[in-house]
C-alpha cells in the first residue's frame, strides 16, 4: 500500500535552501543562454557596423600622415630609372559565385575589376619582369573598358595590340566564375541585341563587342610604356615613377595631415573600442589587447579589415571593402612577381576584330596604323573612315552588296557599333556612276535604314546627281 503524501506545507518545509539555490541558478543559466542566443545575431550586427565605422576612420587617419611618412622613407632610395615595356595587359574580373544570394542572377554587383600589366625592363643589360595591378572598381552591366588607360594616376595601362595597331581587350577570371557565367542566364538583356544571349557569359561577350570603339581609342592613344624607378640595391623591385614621385611628396601639408590624423584617429579608436567591447564583453587589459593587436595591421588595412569583419558581419565586411576601395582608388597599386599577379593564369576572354558580330564587316578591313598617330579620337575616326572607304571601293559588286546588307541586318538586330564607319563608303558608292546598280541600291538602303545618320530620299538623290550628271539609277 503506497505511503500517504505529506501535507503541502510539510513538503515545502522539507526543501532545503540548497535545492532552492540550485533551481534558481538553473533557471537563470537557462534564461541567460536563451537571451544570449537571441541577442547574439543582433550583437554581431551592431558591433560589426560600429567596427566598420571605427575601422574606416582609422584607415583615413593612417593614410593622412603615417602612410606619408612610411612612403617618403621607403621610396627615398629609388634613384635608378628604367623604361618599362608592357608585354601583357588584362582586366582581372574577380567574381566568386558563392557570394551571390540564393537564386540571384544579378552577379555584377558582387564582382570587382582591376587592370593588371606585365612589364619588361632592363637593368644593367639584364632583362627583368614585374607585374602591377592597379585601381579596383565595382563591376556593373554598363561598365566601360574602352577608355581605361591608367593603372593608377600617372601610371599608364594598355592592352596588347594587333597588327593594325588596335588594342585587344582581354579579361581573366577564375574557372569557377567562367563555369557559372557559362551555365546561368543573364540578369537582363534589355540593351542587348536580338536574338538575346542565353547565358551570362554570352551577354558579357556582347557587352564588350565594340571593335570600332576600341579602334578609335587605340589609334588616338600612343603606348608610352611605364617609366620605372628602383633602389639600385634591389633592382628586382621597381615601382612606376608616377607612384614613386607621388608618394615621396604626399598630397597634403604634413602639419595639417598630422592634425587630421590625430582627430580622425581619436574618433576611430573610440568607435573601434566600443565595437570590440560590445562584441567580446571584455574589459581592462584584455580589452585593450584585443583593441590594439589588430591595429598593427593598419599598413595593410584595406585587405585586413574586410577579412576581420567577415567573421562578425558579412554585410559590414562588404561595405568596408567598397568604402576602402573608394578611399584607396587613386593610390592603390600592387606590385608582385609575374606569377603572383591577380588572375595571371585565369580563364581568358578576348575581343578581336576577326571574331564576334562584326567579323564579316569591320573585321575584314585591312587597316594600317597611320604614322604619326592621330592626335584626337575625332582624327582617328576620320582616318578609319577614309581607310574603310578605300577598302570598300576595291570590292566587286557582290561583295559590296553583301557588306551593306550585312550592316543593315546587324543594325536591325541591335548591333550598331561599326555602321557609322561605312557612311562615306556608301555615299561614294552612290556617287560612282560606274558602280553596279545592286550595289548602289544596297548602299542607299543602308544609308536610309542603318547608318543612323537620318538620310532622306531627297538627300540621297542629290548625292547621286553630284557625280553622274543628274541621272539616277533606274529601279533605285
Secondary structure by P-SEA (a helix, b strand, c coil): cccccccaaaaaaaccaaaaaaaaaaaaaaaaaaaaaaaaaaaaaaaaaaaaaaaaaaaaaaaacaaaaaaaaaaccccbbbbbbbcbbbbbbcccccccccccccccccbbbbbbbbbbbbcccbbbbbbbbcbbbbbcccccccccccccccbbbbcccccccbbbbbbbbcaaaaaaaacccccccccccccccccaaaaaaaaaccaaaaaaaaaacccccbbbbbccccccccccaaaaaaaacccccaaaaaaaaaaaaaaaaaaaaaaaaaacccccaaaaaaacccccccccccccaaaaaaaccaaaaaaaaaaaaaaacccbbbbcccccccccccbbbbbcccccccccccccccccccccccccaaaaaaaaaaaaaaaaaaccaaaaaaaaaaaaaaaaaccccccccaaaaaaaaaacccccaaaaaaaaaaaaccccccccaaaaaaaaaccccccccccc
